[in-house]
Every structure is written in C-alpha cells, then in structure tokens.
Amino acid sequence: MAATLSRGTWFASAVIALGLLLPSLTQQGTRIVTVGLALFILLPVLRVMLMLVAFLRARDFPLTAVAALVLAIIGLSVAVGSLSAHHRF
C-alpha cells in the first residue's frame, strides 16, 4: 500500500509539473495542474479504500466499520459540496 501511495504522489507531482511547464506552450496547462491536484486529493481516499479491503480480509470488523464510516463521510461531503456549488446557498 505504501508503494502505491508513493507512486501516486510522484505521479501527481509529475502531472502538476507538466501543467506548470505547458502554459508557455499551450492553454491546457491549467487543466493539467487541476488534474494533478485532484490526484493529490484522491490519494487519501484511495488509502482509506485499501484499508477497508485489508481490514475486511483480516476479518477485523470494528476497523472495517470505521473505514466504511470514513468513506461514507467523504462521500457525503462530496455530495453536499457538489449540491451547494450548484445551488449557491
């Protein structure tokens, strides 16, 4: 799991670096940087998902429930954030 997260961090960093280099060549640089930042945001979510699977395989049901609760909270936060962005409360 650590190797996956490390590779993900390097990959996201490379995407951001590419996006920072491209504005002088094209207008797509900002979009590429945004994708890199999204990857950084998704890495902790990936970690929680991997931990959920690991706890489930180990039959550690209390920690499985905690990981599932964390994912539910993240999902709810994304849904509320998306809803509020569209409706401008």
Backbone as CSV, one residue per row, in Angstrom:
resi,resn,N_x,N_y,N_z,CA_x,CA_y,CA_z,C_x,C_y,C_z
1,MET,0.829,-1.185,0.000,0.000,0.000,0.000,0.878,1.255,0.000
2,ALA,1.941,1.229,0.775,2.830,2.394,0.830,3.437,2.689,-0.537
3,ALA,3.781,1.632,-1.267,4.373,1.820,-2.600,3.357,2.451,-3.551
4,THR,2.101,2.024,-3.453,1.051,2.598,-4.308,0.880,4.081,-4.026
5,LEU,0.848,4.427,-2.751,0.675,5.840,-2.392,1.902,6.664,-2.781
6,SER,3.074,6.084,-2.624,4.292,6.800,-3.014,4.317,7.045,-4.523
7,ARG,3.991,6.016,-5.288,3.945,6.180,-6.746,2.871,7.192,-7.148
8,GLY,1.746,7.144,-6.460,0.679,8.094,-6.747,1.105,9.526,-6.485
9,THR,1.854,9.731,-5.410,2.349,11.067,-5.082,3.326,11.553,-6.148
10,TRP,4.230,10.678,-6.571,5.179,11.057,-7.620,4.458,11.346,-8.935
11,PHE,3.463,10.517,-9.247,2.713,10.716,-10.489,1.959,12.043,-10.467
12,ALA,1.273,12.330,-9.354,0.534,13.595,-9.234,1.491,14.781,-9.322
13,SER,2.650,14.652,-8.697,3.651,15.727,-8.765,4.133,15.942,-10.199
14,ALA,4.345,14.857,-10.918,4.786,14.963,-12.312,3.712,15.607,-13.176
15,VAL,2.448,15.266,-12.925,1.353,15.873,-13.694,1.299,17.373,-13.429
16,ILE,1.432,17.774,-12.176,1.420,19.206,-11.852,2.611,19.908,-12.495
17,ALA,3.784,19.293,-12.421,4.973,19.901,-13.039,4.778,20.064,-14.541
18,LEU,4.207,19.058,-15.178,3.926,19.159,-16.612,2.968,20.314,-16.888
19,GLY,1.941,20.424,-16.060,0.979,21.509,-16.239,1.596,22.878,-16.038
20,LEU,2.555,22.961,-15.132,3.220,24.248,-14.901,4.156,24.609,-16.052
21,LEU,4.676,23.615,-16.736,5.567,23.873,-17.867,4.813,24.210,-19.143
22,LEU,3.598,23.705,-19.275,2.862,23.855,-20.525,2.238,25.221,-20.796
23,PRO,1.952,26.069,-19.798,1.304,27.334,-20.151,2.073,28.159,-21.181
24,SER,3.373,28.004,-21.196,4.133,28.747,-22.204,3.929,28.151,-23.603
25,LEU,3.486,26.895,-23.657,3.299,26.234,-24.939,1.831,26.172,-25.371
26,THR,0.923,26.060,-24.404,-0.488,25.855,-24.732,-1.366,26.359,-23.582
27,GLN,-2.653,26.432,-23.813,-3.597,26.885,-22.785,-4.064,25.738,-21.895
28,GLN,-3.619,24.517,-22.143,-4.073,23.356,-21.385,-3.347,23.188,-20.048
29,GLY,-2.363,24.000,-19.761,-1.575,23.864,-18.535,-2.404,23.920,-17.274
30,THR,-3.364,24.838,-17.227,-4.198,24.983,-16.036,-5.024,23.725,-15.791
31,ARG,-5.561,23.162,-16.846,-6.359,21.933,-16.698,-5.501,20.774,-16.210
32,ILE,-4.288,20.693,-16.692,-3.398,19.607,-16.281,-3.019,19.766,-14.809
33,VAL,-2.753,20.983,-14.372,-2.469,21.226,-12.957,-3.674,20.834,-12.111
34,THR,-4.869,21.153,-12.579,-6.087,20.786,-11.852,-6.210,19.271,-11.714
35,VAL,-5.887,18.536,-12.756,-5.915,17.070,-12.696,-4.899,16.572,-11.664
36,GLY,-3.717,17.149,-11.649,-2.701,16.769,-10.659,-3.168,17.016,-9.240
37,LEU,-3.808,18.160,-9.013,-4.331,18.452,-7.677,-5.449,17.483,-7.293
38,ALA,-6.289,17.131,-8.258,-7.352,16.154,-7.990,-6.752,14.801,-7.603
39,LEU,-5.663,14.437,-8.253,-4.993,13.183,-7.892,-4.491,13.227,-6.457
40,PHE,-3.926,14.354,-6.047,-3.474,14.503,-4.660,-4.640,14.375,-3.684
41,ILE,-5.779,14.910,-4.041,-6.956,14.825,-3.178,-7.466,13.384,-3.109
42,LEU,-7.391,12.664,-4.209,-7.906,11.293,-4.248,-6.994,10.276,-3.568
43,LEU,-5.723,10.586,-3.390,-4.804,9.632,-2.773,-5.225,9.213,-1.356
44,PRO,-5.596,10.124,-0.464,-6.047,9.675,0.863,-7.329,8.837,0.797
45,VAL,-8.206,9.150,-0.147,-9.427,8.354,-0.317,-9.050,6.945,-0.749
46,LEU,-8.094,6.830,-1.655,-7.607,5.526,-2.085,-7.037,4.751,-0.900
47,ARG,-6.322,5.435,-0.040,-5.750,4.773,1.138,-6.847,4.217,2.033
48,VAL,-7.895,4.992,2.273,-8.989,4.505,3.112,-9.662,3.304,2.451
49,MET,-9.833,3.343,1.137,-10.445,2.218,0.433,-9.577,0.965,0.551
50,LEU,-8.266,1.127,0.403,-7.363,-0.011,0.540,-7.373,-0.563,1.965
51,MET,-7.443,0.328,2.946,-7.515,-0.123,4.342,-8.812,-0.866,4.612
52,LEU,-9.906,-0.409,4.028,-11.183,-1.092,4.178,-11.067,-2.535,3.681
53,VAL,-10.478,-2.719,2.509,-10.304,-4.062,1.955,-9.376,-4.889,2.845
54,ALA,-8.288,-4.291,3.315,-7.349,-5.022,4.172,-8.021,-5.447,5.475
55,PHE,-8.791,-4.549,6.083,-9.479,-4.901,7.331,-10.530,-5.973,7.096
56,LEU,-11.199,-5.899,5.960,-12.215,-6.896,5.633,-11.577,-8.275,5.448
57,ARG,-10.462,-8.318,4.740,-9.756,-9.592,4.540,-9.243,-10.171,5.859
58,ALA,-8.830,-9.277,6.765,-8.322,-9.721,8.068,-9.468,-10.028,9.040
59,ARG,-10.700,-9.828,8.591,-11.896,-10.030,9.423,-11.862,-9.170,10.688
60,ASP,-11.285,-7.991,10.549,-11.269,-7.018,11.647,-12.462,-6.096,11.427
61,PHE,-13.614,-6.553,11.885,-14.857,-5.867,11.564,-15.015,-4.491,12.235
62,PRO,-14.515,-4.277,13.455,-14.616,-2.910,14.005,-13.861,-1.878,13.150
63,LEU,-12.649,-2.228,12.709,-11.893,-1.282,11.875,-12.469,-1.196,10.468
64,THR,-13.067,-2.287,9.991,-13.769,-2.239,8.701,-14.910,-1.231,8.775
65,ALA,-15.643,-1.265,9.891,-16.755,-0.328,10.070,-16.259,1.114,10.128
66,VAL,-15.129,1.338,10.783,-14.570,2.693,10.867,-14.172,3.181,9.474
67,ALA,-13.490,2.323,8.704,-13.089,2.713,7.347,-14.314,2.988,6.482
68,ALA,-15.350,2.165,6.616,-16.575,2.382,5.846,-17.241,3.698,6.252
69,LEU,-17.225,4.002,7.540,-17.800,5.260,8.018,-17.024,6.454,7.458
70,VAL,-15.714,6.360,7.442,-14.890,7.447,6.891,-15.209,7.644,5.408
71,LEU,-15.330,6.556,4.659,-15.680,6.676,3.236,-17.073,7.272,3.060
72,ALA,-18.002,6.895,3.931,-19.356,7.462,3.849,-19.332,8.961,4.118
73,ILE,-18.548,9.377,5.090,-18.435,10.810,5.406,-17.817,11.565,4.231
74,ILE,-16.786,10.989,3.625,-16.168,11.620,2.454,-17.181,11.738,1.325
75,GLY,-17.914,10.655,1.069,-18.926,10.677,0.013,-20.013,11.699,0.275
76,LEU,-20.469,11.780,1.523,-21.488,12.767,1.889,-20.953,14.187,1.718
77,SER,-19.708,14.391,2.093,-19.098,15.713,1.946,-19.009,16.126,0.483
78,VAL,-18.642,15.182,-0.371,-18.567,15.472,-1.803,-19.956,15.802,-2.342
79,ALA,-20.960,15.016,-1.918,-22.328,15.248,-2.396,-22.851,16.606,-1.938
80,VAL,-22.657,16.937,-0.673,-23.128,18.235,-0.158,-22.362,19.374,-0.823
81,GLY,-21.057,19.214,-0.986,-20.265,20.245,-1.659,-20.693,20.452,-3.097
82,SER,-20.965,19.370,-3.785,-21.417,19.460,-5.167,-22.790,20.120,-5.248
83,LEU,-23.670,19.741,-4.346,-25.011,20.318,-4.316,-24.954,21.812,-4.014
84,SER,-24.148,22.186,-3.032,-24.078,23.601,-2.662,-23.406,24.427,-3.766
85,ALA,-22.501,23.823,-4.509,-21.839,24.554,-5.606,-22.833,24.844,-6.722
86,HIS,-23.807,23.950,-6.915,-24.788,24.147,-7.963,-25.938,25.065,-7.547
87,HIS,-26.224,25.118,-6.241,-27.382,25.890,-5.784,-26.996,27.187,-5.080
88,ARG,-25.752,27.381,-4.771,-25.272,28.629,-4.144,-26.159,29.068,-2.987
89,PHE,-26.095,28.303,-1.909,-26.932,28.612,-0.724,-26.630,29.969,-0.176
